[in-house]
Amino acid sequence: MNPVTREEWTLKGHGGLDLFARSWLPDGEPRDVVVIAHGYGEHGDRYGNVVERLVPAGYAVHAIDHHGHGRSGGRRALIERMDRAIDDFHGFVE
């Protein structure tokens, strides 16, 4: 397996909530980028099977925990307004 670099950080989402993000990066220049938007009641680390296939093939993989999910702030498993979660995700992608 090729070396994989994992990075973690937080960014600000709607209402100033801290949103947890992580990236898995291949050794060298990535051939492309994949961004994961997890489902309800999940978090980005549940996609290890995707990471295990894509990163050794040269892809960079990025994932954010939506507010209220995983290691992000907010009331657990609650997205009060989907448009805010979508805006947060778009900000992450940018």
Backbone as XML, in Angstrom:
<?xml version="1.0"?>
<chain id="A" units="angstrom">
  <residue number="1" name="MET">
    <atom name="N" x="0.853" y="-1.192" z="0.000"/>
    <atom name="CA" x="0.000" y="0.000" z="0.000"/>
    <atom name="C" x="0.886" y="1.239" z="0.000"/>
  </residue>
  <residue number="2" name="ASN">
    <atom name="N" x="0.505" y="2.224" z="-0.790"/>
    <atom name="CA" x="1.237" y="3.479" z="-0.847"/>
    <atom name="C" x="1.035" y="4.262" z="0.440"/>
  </residue>
  <residue number="3" name="PRO">
    <atom name="N" x="2.027" y="5.094" z="0.816"/>
    <atom name="CA" x="1.863" y="5.910" z="2.028"/>
    <atom name="C" x="0.649" y="6.839" z="1.927"/>
  </residue>
  <residue number="4" name="VAL">
    <atom name="N" x="-0.030" y="6.996" z="3.053"/>
    <atom name="CA" x="-1.209" y="7.856" z="3.132"/>
    <atom name="C" x="-0.971" y="8.867" z="4.232"/>
  </residue>
  <residue number="5" name="THR">
    <atom name="N" x="-1.246" y="10.132" z="3.942"/>
    <atom name="CA" x="-1.172" y="11.185" z="4.942"/>
    <atom name="C" x="-2.582" y="11.534" z="5.355"/>
  </residue>
  <residue number="6" name="ARG">
    <atom name="N" x="-2.829" y="11.563" z="6.664"/>
    <atom name="CA" x="-4.139" y="11.955" z="7.183"/>
    <atom name="C" x="-3.977" y="13.307" z="7.876"/>
  </residue>
  <residue number="7" name="GLU">
    <atom name="N" x="-4.875" y="14.222" z="7.544"/>
    <atom name="CA" x="-4.888" y="15.546" z="8.170"/>
    <atom name="C" x="-6.262" y="15.784" z="8.777"/>
  </residue>
  <residue number="8" name="GLU">
    <atom name="N" x="-6.303" y="16.489" z="9.911"/>
    <atom name="CA" x="-7.562" y="16.830" z="10.579"/>
    <atom name="C" x="-7.536" y="18.312" z="10.935"/>
  </residue>
  <residue number="9" name="TRP">
    <atom name="N" x="-8.697" y="18.953" z="10.879"/>
    <atom name="CA" x="-8.810" y="20.351" z="11.259"/>
    <atom name="C" x="-10.273" y="20.690" z="11.502"/>
  </residue>
  <residue number="10" name="THR">
    <atom name="N" x="-10.526" y="21.905" z="11.978"/>
    <atom name="CA" x="-11.893" y="22.386" z="12.123"/>
    <atom name="C" x="-12.058" y="23.663" z="11.309"/>
  </residue>
  <residue number="11" name="LEU">
    <atom name="N" x="-13.276" y="23.914" z="10.897"/>
    <atom name="CA" x="-13.638" y="25.154" z="10.228"/>
    <atom name="C" x="-14.952" y="25.627" z="10.822"/>
  </residue>
  <residue number="12" name="LYS">
    <atom name="N" x="-15.261" y="26.885" z="10.616"/>
    <atom name="CA" x="-16.491" y="27.450" z="11.166"/>
    <atom name="C" x="-17.648" y="27.236" z="10.202"/>
  </residue>
  <residue number="13" name="GLY">
    <atom name="N" x="-18.780" y="26.788" z="10.762"/>
    <atom name="CA" x="-20.004" y="26.611" z="9.992"/>
    <atom name="C" x="-21.029" y="27.647" z="10.416"/>
  </residue>
  <residue number="14" name="HIS">
    <atom name="N" x="-22.264" y="27.476" z="9.983"/>
    <atom name="CA" x="-23.359" y="28.375" z="10.359"/>
    <atom name="C" x="-23.442" y="28.506" z="11.871"/>
  </residue>
  <residue number="15" name="GLY">
    <atom name="N" x="-23.705" y="29.708" z="12.320"/>
    <atom name="CA" x="-23.839" y="29.959" z="13.752"/>
    <atom name="C" x="-22.536" y="29.859" z="14.512"/>
  </residue>
  <residue number="16" name="GLY">
    <atom name="N" x="-21.414" y="29.815" z="13.797"/>
    <atom name="CA" x="-20.120" y="29.740" z="14.440"/>
    <atom name="C" x="-19.747" y="28.370" z="14.968"/>
  </residue>
  <residue number="17" name="LEU">
    <atom name="N" x="-20.534" y="27.343" z="14.620"/>
    <atom name="CA" x="-20.219" y="25.987" z="15.084"/>
    <atom name="C" x="-18.903" y="25.501" z="14.489"/>
  </residue>
  <residue number="18" name="ASP">
    <atom name="N" x="-18.123" y="24.809" z="15.310"/>
    <atom name="CA" x="-16.921" y="24.162" z="14.800"/>
    <atom name="C" x="-17.317" y="22.891" z="14.065"/>
  </residue>
  <residue number="19" name="LEU">
    <atom name="N" x="-16.864" y="22.778" z="12.836"/>
    <atom name="CA" x="-17.104" y="21.593" z="12.018"/>
    <atom name="C" x="-15.792" y="20.852" z="11.852"/>
  </residue>
  <residue number="20" name="PHE">
    <atom name="N" x="-15.813" y="19.572" z="12.107"/>
    <atom name="CA" x="-14.616" y="18.745" z="12.019"/>
    <atom name="C" x="-14.439" y="18.242" z="10.592"/>
  </residue>
  <residue number="21" name="ALA">
    <atom name="N" x="-13.210" y="18.304" z="10.099"/>
    <atom name="CA" x="-12.903" y="17.834" z="8.748"/>
    <atom name="C" x="-11.632" y="17.006" z="8.779"/>
  </residue>
  <residue number="22" name="ARG">
    <atom name="N" x="-11.511" y="16.146" z="7.766"/>
    <atom name="CA" x="-10.302" y="15.359" z="7.630"/>
    <atom name="C" x="-10.049" y="15.081" z="6.157"/>
  </residue>
  <residue number="23" name="SER">
    <atom name="N" x="-8.775" y="14.814" z="5.874"/>
    <atom name="CA" x="-8.347" y="14.480" z="4.517"/>
    <atom name="C" x="-7.408" y="13.295" z="4.575"/>
  </residue>
  <residue number="24" name="TRP">
    <atom name="N" x="-7.458" y="12.488" z="3.549"/>
    <atom name="CA" x="-6.511" y="11.402" z="3.348"/>
    <atom name="C" x="-5.844" y="11.684" z="2.009"/>
  </residue>
  <residue number="25" name="LEU">
    <atom name="N" x="-4.545" y="11.806" z="2.030"/>
    <atom name="CA" x="-3.820" y="12.236" z="0.839"/>
    <atom name="C" x="-2.827" y="11.168" z="0.398"/>
  </residue>
  <residue number="26" name="PRO">
    <atom name="N" x="-2.747" y="10.942" z="-0.911"/>
    <atom name="CA" x="-1.763" y="9.971" z="-1.407"/>
    <atom name="C" x="-0.360" y="10.572" z="-1.367"/>
  </residue>
  <residue number="27" name="ASP">
    <atom name="N" x="0.608" y="9.713" z="-1.488"/>
    <atom name="CA" x="1.986" y="10.167" z="-1.604"/>
    <atom name="C" x="2.159" y="10.754" z="-3.004"/>
  </residue>
  <residue number="28" name="GLY">
    <atom name="N" x="2.541" y="11.997" z="-3.096"/>
    <atom name="CA" x="2.716" y="12.645" z="-4.391"/>
    <atom name="C" x="1.462" y="13.389" z="-4.824"/>
  </residue>
  <residue number="29" name="GLU">
    <atom name="N" x="1.493" y="13.870" z="-6.034"/>
    <atom name="CA" x="0.380" y="14.660" z="-6.601"/>
    <atom name="C" x="-0.845" y="13.768" z="-6.821"/>
  </residue>
  <residue number="30" name="PRO">
    <atom name="N" x="-2.035" y="14.175" z="-6.286"/>
    <atom name="CA" x="-3.234" y="13.349" z="-6.502"/>
    <atom name="C" x="-3.679" y="13.383" z="-7.959"/>
  </residue>
  <residue number="31" name="ARG">
    <atom name="N" x="-4.248" y="12.274" z="-8.407"/>
    <atom name="CA" x="-4.772" y="12.227" z="-9.776"/>
    <atom name="C" x="-6.122" y="12.916" z="-9.869"/>
  </residue>
  <residue number="32" name="ASP">
    <atom name="N" x="-6.846" y="12.999" z="-8.738"/>
    <atom name="CA" x="-8.121" y="13.710" z="-8.667"/>
    <atom name="C" x="-8.529" y="13.813" z="-7.205"/>
  </residue>
  <residue number="33" name="VAL">
    <atom name="N" x="-9.667" y="14.462" z="-6.953"/>
    <atom name="CA" x="-10.131" y="14.721" z="-5.592"/>
    <atom name="C" x="-11.552" y="14.202" z="-5.432"/>
  </residue>
  <residue number="34" name="VAL">
    <atom name="N" x="-11.817" y="13.546" z="-4.287"/>
    <atom name="CA" x="-13.153" y="13.070" z="-3.933"/>
    <atom name="C" x="-13.533" y="13.723" z="-2.608"/>
  </residue>
  <residue number="35" name="VAL">
    <atom name="N" x="-14.751" y="14.279" z="-2.544"/>
    <atom name="CA" x="-15.247" y="14.886" z="-1.310"/>
    <atom name="C" x="-16.478" y="14.100" z="-0.869"/>
  </residue>
  <residue number="36" name="ILE">
    <atom name="N" x="-16.475" y="13.649" z="0.388"/>
    <atom name="CA" x="-17.551" y="12.820" z="0.921"/>
    <atom name="C" x="-18.531" y="13.666" z="1.719"/>
  </residue>
  <residue number="37" name="ALA">
    <atom name="N" x="-19.820" y="13.514" z="1.424"/>
    <atom name="CA" x="-20.904" y="14.076" z="2.235"/>
    <atom name="C" x="-21.617" y="12.877" z="2.855"/>
  </residue>
  <residue number="38" name="HIS">
    <atom name="N" x="-21.412" y="12.684" z="4.152"/>
    <atom name="CA" x="-21.971" y="11.503" z="4.822"/>
    <atom name="C" x="-23.485" y="11.602" z="4.979"/>
  </residue>
  <residue number="39" name="GLY">
    <atom name="N" x="-24.101" y="10.498" z="5.348"/>
    <atom name="CA" x="-25.544" y="10.428" z="5.552"/>
    <atom name="C" x="-25.953" y="10.763" z="6.977"/>
  </residue>
  <residue number="40" name="TYR">
    <atom name="N" x="-27.248" y="10.697" z="7.240"/>
    <atom name="CA" x="-27.814" y="11.003" z="8.557"/>
    <atom name="C" x="-27.264" y="10.042" z="9.616"/>
  </residue>
  <residue number="41" name="GLY">
    <atom name="N" x="-26.871" y="10.602" z="10.750"/>
    <atom name="CA" x="-26.399" y="9.797" z="11.859"/>
    <atom name="C" x="-25.018" y="9.193" z="11.631"/>
  </residue>
  <residue number="42" name="GLU">
    <atom name="N" x="-24.298" y="9.668" z="10.649"/>
    <atom name="CA" x="-22.976" y="9.144" z="10.334"/>
    <atom name="C" x="-21.912" y="10.212" z="10.555"/>
  </residue>
  <residue number="43" name="HIS">
    <atom name="N" x="-20.709" y="9.923" z="10.107"/>
    <atom name="CA" x="-19.592" y="10.868" z="10.146"/>
    <atom name="C" x="-18.575" y="10.420" z="9.103"/>
  </residue>
  <residue number="44" name="GLY">
    <atom name="N" x="-17.639" y="11.286" z="8.808"/>
    <atom name="CA" x="-16.686" y="11.021" z="7.736"/>
    <atom name="C" x="-15.808" y="9.812" z="7.922"/>
  </residue>
  <residue number="45" name="ASP">
    <atom name="N" x="-15.513" y="9.417" z="9.161"/>
    <atom name="CA" x="-14.649" y="8.264" z="9.378"/>
    <atom name="C" x="-15.324" y="6.932" z="9.077"/>
  </residue>
  <residue number="46" name="ARG">
    <atom name="N" x="-16.610" y="6.945" z="8.785"/>
    <atom name="CA" x="-17.298" y="5.691" z="8.439"/>
    <atom name="C" x="-17.005" y="5.247" z="7.006"/>
  </residue>
  <residue number="47" name="TYR">
    <atom name="N" x="-16.225" y="6.019" z="6.295"/>
    <atom name="CA" x="-15.967" y="5.732" z="4.894"/>
    <atom name="C" x="-14.552" y="5.209" z="4.657"/>
  </residue>
  <residue number="48" name="GLY">
    <atom name="N" x="-14.027" y="4.497" z="5.652"/>
    <atom name="CA" x="-12.690" y="3.917" z="5.535"/>
    <atom name="C" x="-12.550" y="2.996" z="4.338"/>
  </residue>
  <residue number="49" name="ASN">
    <atom name="N" x="-13.619" y="2.285" z="4.003"/>
    <atom name="CA" x="-13.562" y="1.387" z="2.843"/>
    <atom name="C" x="-13.339" y="2.161" z="1.549"/>
  </residue>
  <residue number="50" name="VAL">
    <atom name="N" x="-13.903" y="3.349" z="1.455"/>
    <atom name="CA" x="-13.703" y="4.208" z="0.278"/>
    <atom name="C" x="-12.259" y="4.706" z="0.254"/>
  </residue>
  <residue number="51" name="VAL">
    <atom name="N" x="-11.800" y="5.165" z="1.407"/>
    <atom name="CA" x="-10.431" y="5.670" z="1.525"/>
    <atom name="C" x="-9.423" y="4.582" z="1.164"/>
  </residue>
  <residue number="52" name="GLU">
    <atom name="N" x="-9.631" y="3.370" z="1.663"/>
    <atom name="CA" x="-8.701" y="2.266" z="1.418"/>
    <atom name="C" x="-8.575" y="1.912" z="-0.059"/>
  </residue>
  <residue number="53" name="ARG">
    <atom name="N" x="-9.626" y="2.185" z="-0.840"/>
    <atom name="CA" x="-9.581" y="1.892" z="-2.279"/>
    <atom name="C" x="-9.047" y="3.064" z="-3.098"/>
  </residue>
  <residue number="54" name="LEU">
    <atom name="N" x="-9.480" y="4.285" z="-2.735"/>
    <atom name="CA" x="-9.167" y="5.435" z="-3.577"/>
    <atom name="C" x="-7.781" y="6.031" z="-3.354"/>
  </residue>
  <residue number="55" name="VAL">
    <atom name="N" x="-7.367" y="6.152" z="-2.101"/>
    <atom name="CA" x="-6.080" y="6.810" z="-1.842"/>
    <atom name="C" x="-4.903" y="6.033" z="-2.433"/>
  </residue>
  <residue number="56" name="PRO">
    <atom name="N" x="-4.834" y="4.702" z="-2.275"/>
    <atom name="CA" x="-3.731" y="3.980" z="-2.919"/>
    <atom name="C" x="-3.746" y="4.085" z="-4.448"/>
  </residue>
  <residue number="57" name="ALA">
    <atom name="N" x="-4.915" y="4.388" z="-5.011"/>
    <atom name="CA" x="-5.021" y="4.572" z="-6.461"/>
    <atom name="C" x="-4.666" y="6.001" z="-6.873"/>
  </residue>
  <residue number="58" name="GLY">
    <atom name="N" x="-4.278" y="6.838" z="-5.890"/>
    <atom name="CA" x="-3.810" y="8.180" z="-6.209"/>
    <atom name="C" x="-4.796" y="9.309" z="-5.981"/>
  </residue>
  <residue number="59" name="TYR">
    <atom name="N" x="-5.969" y="9.015" z="-5.422"/>
    <atom name="CA" x="-6.973" y="10.047" z="-5.186"/>
    <atom name="C" x="-6.813" y="10.675" z="-3.806"/>
  </residue>
  <residue number="60" name="ALA">
    <atom name="N" x="-7.063" y="11.965" z="-3.703"/>
    <atom name="CA" x="-7.165" y="12.650" z="-2.411"/>
    <atom name="C" x="-8.628" y="12.568" z="-1.989"/>
  </residue>
  <residue number="61" name="VAL">
    <atom name="N" x="-8.886" y="12.233" z="-0.723"/>
    <atom name="CA" x="-10.253" y="12.100" z="-0.215"/>
    <atom name="C" x="-10.420" y="13.055" z="0.964"/>
  </residue>
  <residue number="62" name="HIS">
    <atom name="N" x="-11.501" y="13.824" z="0.944"/>
    <atom name="CA" x="-11.800" y="14.794" z="1.995"/>
    <atom name="C" x="-13.211" y="14.536" z="2.520"/>
  </residue>
  <residue number="63" name="ALA">
    <atom name="N" x="-13.407" y="14.723" z="3.827"/>
    <atom name="CA" x="-14.730" y="14.531" z="4.426"/>
    <atom name="C" x="-14.919" y="15.514" z="5.571"/>
  </residue>
  <residue number="64" name="ILE">
    <atom name="N" x="-16.142" y="15.973" z="5.734"/>
    <atom name="CA" x="-16.515" y="16.868" z="6.822"/>
    <atom name="C" x="-17.634" y="16.195" z="7.614"/>
  </residue>
  <residue number="65" name="ASP">
    <atom name="N" x="-17.652" y="16.425" z="8.915"/>
    <atom name="CA" x="-18.788" y="15.987" z="9.732"/>
    <atom name="C" x="-19.802" y="17.129" z="9.748"/>
  </residue>
  <residue number="66" name="HIS">
    <atom name="N" x="-21.011" y="16.871" z="9.242"/>
    <atom name="CA" x="-22.052" y="17.900" z="9.266"/>
    <atom name="C" x="-22.335" y="18.290" z="10.717"/>
  </residue>
  <residue number="67" name="HIS">
    <atom name="N" x="-22.907" y="19.489" z="10.916"/>
    <atom name="CA" x="-23.175" y="19.909" z="12.296"/>
    <atom name="C" x="-24.087" y="18.890" z="12.974"/>
  </residue>
  <residue number="68" name="GLY">
    <atom name="N" x="-23.782" y="18.656" z="14.249"/>
    <atom name="CA" x="-24.540" y="17.662" z="15.018"/>
    <atom name="C" x="-24.135" y="16.228" z="14.761"/>
  </residue>
  <residue number="69" name="HIS">
    <atom name="N" x="-23.089" y="16.016" z="13.984"/>
    <atom name="CA" x="-22.649" y="14.666" z="13.635"/>
    <atom name="C" x="-21.152" y="14.510" z="13.905"/>
  </residue>
  <residue number="70" name="GLY">
    <atom name="N" x="-20.748" y="13.289" z="14.210"/>
    <atom name="CA" x="-19.334" y="12.992" z="14.410"/>
    <atom name="C" x="-18.700" y="13.894" z="15.449"/>
  </residue>
  <residue number="71" name="ARG">
    <atom name="N" x="-17.584" y="14.511" z="15.078"/>
    <atom name="CA" x="-16.837" y="15.357" z="16.001"/>
    <atom name="C" x="-17.136" y="16.841" z="15.806"/>
  </residue>
  <residue number="72" name="SER">
    <atom name="N" x="-18.176" y="17.176" z="15.027"/>
    <atom name="CA" x="-18.587" y="18.575" z="14.841"/>
    <atom name="C" x="-19.507" y="19.012" z="15.970"/>
  </residue>
  <residue number="73" name="GLY">
    <atom name="N" x="-19.575" y="20.326" z="16.172"/>
    <atom name="CA" x="-20.447" y="20.876" z="17.193"/>
    <atom name="C" x="-21.907" y="20.805" z="16.784"/>
  </residue>
  <residue number="74" name="GLY">
    <atom name="N" x="-22.779" y="21.088" z="17.749"/>
    <atom name="CA" x="-24.213" y="21.107" z="17.490"/>
    <atom name="C" x="-24.937" y="19.979" z="18.189"/>
  </residue>
  <residue number="75" name="ARG">
    <atom name="N" x="-26.243" y="20.143" z="18.267"/>
    <atom name="CA" x="-27.085" y="19.125" z="18.893"/>
    <atom name="C" x="-26.987" y="17.819" z="18.109"/>
  </residue>
  <residue number="76" name="ARG">
    <atom name="N" x="-26.745" y="16.728" z="18.806"/>
    <atom name="CA" x="-26.463" y="15.436" z="18.174"/>
    <atom name="C" x="-27.550" y="15.002" z="17.201"/>
  </residue>
  <residue number="77" name="ALA">
    <atom name="N" x="-27.107" y="14.609" z="16.021"/>
    <atom name="CA" x="-27.939" y="14.035" z="14.956"/>
    <atom name="C" x="-29.110" y="14.923" z="14.560"/>
  </residue>
  <residue number="78" name="LEU">
    <atom name="N" x="-28.922" y="16.245" z="14.670"/>
    <atom name="CA" x="-29.993" y="17.160" z="14.293"/>
    <atom name="C" x="-29.465" y="18.168" z="13.281"/>
  </residue>
  <residue number="79" name="ILE">
    <atom name="N" x="-30.118" y="18.219" z="12.145"/>
    <atom name="CA" x="-29.878" y="19.277" z="11.166"/>
    <atom name="C" x="-31.178" y="20.047" z="11.076"/>
  </residue>
  <residue number="80" name="GLU">
    <atom name="N" x="-31.200" y="21.211" z="11.730"/>
    <atom name="CA" x="-32.434" y="22.003" z="11.798"/>
    <atom name="C" x="-32.843" y="22.545" z="10.438"/>
  </residue>
  <residue number="81" name="ARG">
    <atom name="N" x="-31.861" y="22.947" z="9.644"/>
    <atom name="CA" x="-32.151" y="23.479" z="8.310"/>
    <atom name="C" x="-31.145" y="22.895" z="7.324"/>
  </residue>
  <residue number="82" name="MET">
    <atom name="N" x="-31.653" y="22.180" z="6.359"/>
    <atom name="CA" x="-30.784" y="21.511" z="5.390"/>
    <atom name="C" x="-29.987" y="22.520" z="4.571"/>
  </residue>
  <residue number="83" name="ASP">
    <atom name="N" x="-30.559" y="23.685" z="4.277"/>
    <atom name="CA" x="-29.823" y="24.673" z="3.485"/>
    <atom name="C" x="-28.547" y="25.121" z="4.192"/>
  </residue>
  <residue number="84" name="ARG">
    <atom name="N" x="-28.549" y="25.120" z="5.532"/>
    <atom name="CA" x="-27.336" y="25.491" z="6.268"/>
    <atom name="C" x="-26.281" y="24.394" z="6.157"/>
  </residue>
  <residue number="85" name="ALA">
    <atom name="N" x="-26.710" y="23.151" z="6.234"/>
    <atom name="CA" x="-25.765" y="22.042" z="6.068"/>
    <atom name="C" x="-25.177" y="22.055" z="4.659"/>
  </residue>
  <residue number="86" name="ILE">
    <atom name="N" x="-25.999" y="22.351" z="3.679"/>
    <atom name="CA" x="-25.519" y="22.424" z="2.292"/>
    <atom name="C" x="-24.541" y="23.576" z="2.129"/>
  </residue>
  <residue number="87" name="ASP">
    <atom name="N" x="-24.844" y="24.728" z="2.696"/>
    <atom name="CA" x="-23.922" y="25.871" z="2.638"/>
    <atom name="C" x="-22.595" y="25.536" z="3.319"/>
  </residue>
  <residue number="88" name="ASP">
    <atom name="N" x="-22.666" y="24.873" z="4.476"/>
    <atom name="CA" x="-21.441" y="24.467" z="5.164"/>
    <atom name="C" x="-20.613" y="23.524" z="4.299"/>
  </residue>
  <residue number="89" name="PHE">
    <atom name="N" x="-21.284" y="22.589" z="3.647"/>
    <atom name="CA" x="-20.587" y="21.636" z="2.788"/>
    <atom name="C" x="-19.946" y="22.360" z="1.610"/>
  </residue>
  <residue number="90" name="HIS">
    <atom name="N" x="-20.667" y="23.286" z="0.987"/>
    <atom name="CA" x="-20.112" y="24.047" z="-0.129"/>
    <atom name="C" x="-18.902" y="24.858" z="0.313"/>
  </residue>
  <residue number="91" name="GLY">
    <atom name="N" x="-18.973" y="25.447" z="1.513"/>
    <atom name="CA" x="-17.819" y="26.183" z="2.048"/>
    <atom name="C" x="-16.619" y="25.275" z="2.238"/>
  </residue>
  <residue number="92" name="PHE">
    <atom name="N" x="-16.864" y="24.064" z="2.684"/>
    <atom name="CA" x="-15.793" y="23.074" z="2.855"/>
    <atom name="C" x="-15.158" y="22.734" z="1.510"/>
  </residue>
  <residue number="93" name="VAL">
    <atom name="N" x="-15.965" y="22.521" z="0.508"/>
    <atom name="CA" x="-15.455" y="22.154" z="-0.809"/>
    <atom name="C" x="-14.603" y="23.295" z="-1.388"/>
  </residue>
  <residue number="94" name="GLU">
    <atom name="N" x="-15.060" y="24.517" z="-1.187"/>
    <atom name="CA" x="-14.290" y="25.671" z="-1.695"/>
    <atom name="C" x="-12.967" y="25.777" z="-0.984"/>
  </residue>
</chain>
